[in-house]
Amino acid sequence: MTTIVMVLIISVIVVLKASGTHTTYAGFAGFQLLTWEMILAFVIIALTTGGTAIFIYYWGLKRVTATRSTIYELMFPVSAIILEYVFHGKILNPGQWLGAILIIGAILMVTRYTRKPETRSLPDSSGPS
């Protein structure tokens, strides 16, 4: 849904830009400042990080269990922390470290949790005597 909205917004921007429409409405006045390079960048972002990423995400969801999917979902913040350190050298403050530890702890708890099979007593199938 988000990708569709992005495509619609970009389409409106392209139509306004291509038609040379100059609106006096304050919300659309900024469209006059857009260049075709900016519009191309918006399209590339929508198709790569938006559409392609969502496609891969839902494609993967069809192939894993809900529990495993939840664990992978919880890894997003952890991977962001690692990437921020690797690419930008940023280190967490104490509160963020606490949050990271809680997330990793939750992941470990979910992965170690094993559900015991329920034992139900079956009704006597011999019928009334």
Buried (B, 14 or more C-beta within 10 A) or exposed (E): EEBEEBBEEBEEBBEBBEEEEEEEEEEBEEBEEBEEEEBEEBBEEBBEEBBEEEEEEEEEBEEEEEEBBBBBEBBEBEEEBEEEEEEEEEEEEEEEEEBBEEBBEEBEEEEEEEEEEEEEEEEEEEEEE
